[in-house]
Amino acid sequence: MDAVIMNISGPIGLNNRKEIAELAVKHRLPAIHGLREYVEAGGLMNYAADLSDSDRRAAIYVDKILKGAKPADLPVEQAMKFEFNVNLKAAKAIGLTIPLNVLVRADQVIR
């Protein structure tokens, strides 16, 4: 089986996410996306860093810099919280069954 990994997060991709999701479904391609917005627009699933958590963590860095910390002295951090979302409508449209043990791990399941 072929599959697609989509990680288009810029304005062109986001503005066309519905069309991108529809193309994947039309061609019966399981597609995993980098943003939840694609799943909400009809894409199959996404797994990525939770952007709201990353934004909160970035705010801590901004606070430290505004209080005088040198950016070069701050450690590089990796994402700590991830999100996994599944669209069962898309799965059904491409003839894919998502196992229950995968669905229970999802943060959001669109039915």
ZIQUICOR-V119446 format. One record per backbone hydrogen bond with DSSP energy under -0.5 kcal/mol. CO is the residue of the C=O (numbers start at 1). NH is the residue of the N-H. Records with the same first field share a line. If there is no record, write none. Layout:
BEGIN
CO=NH, NH
END
This chain:
BEGIN
2=30
4=6, 32
5=7
6=34
7=9
10=14
11=15
12=16
13=16
14=17
16=20
17=21
18=22
19=23
20=24
21=25
22=26
23=27
24=29
25=28
28=30
30=4
31=45
32=6
33=47
35=38, 39
36=39, 40
37=41
38=43
39=42
44=87
45=33
46=85
48=83
49=51
50=54
51=55
52=56
53=57
54=58
55=59
56=60
57=61
58=62
59=63
60=64
61=65
62=66
63=67
64=69
65=68
70=73, 74
71=74
81=50
83=48
84=107, 108
85=46
86=88, 110
87=91
88=92
89=93
90=94
91=96
92=95
96=98
97=99
99=102, 103
100=104
102=105, 106
103=106
108=86
109=111
110=88, 89
END
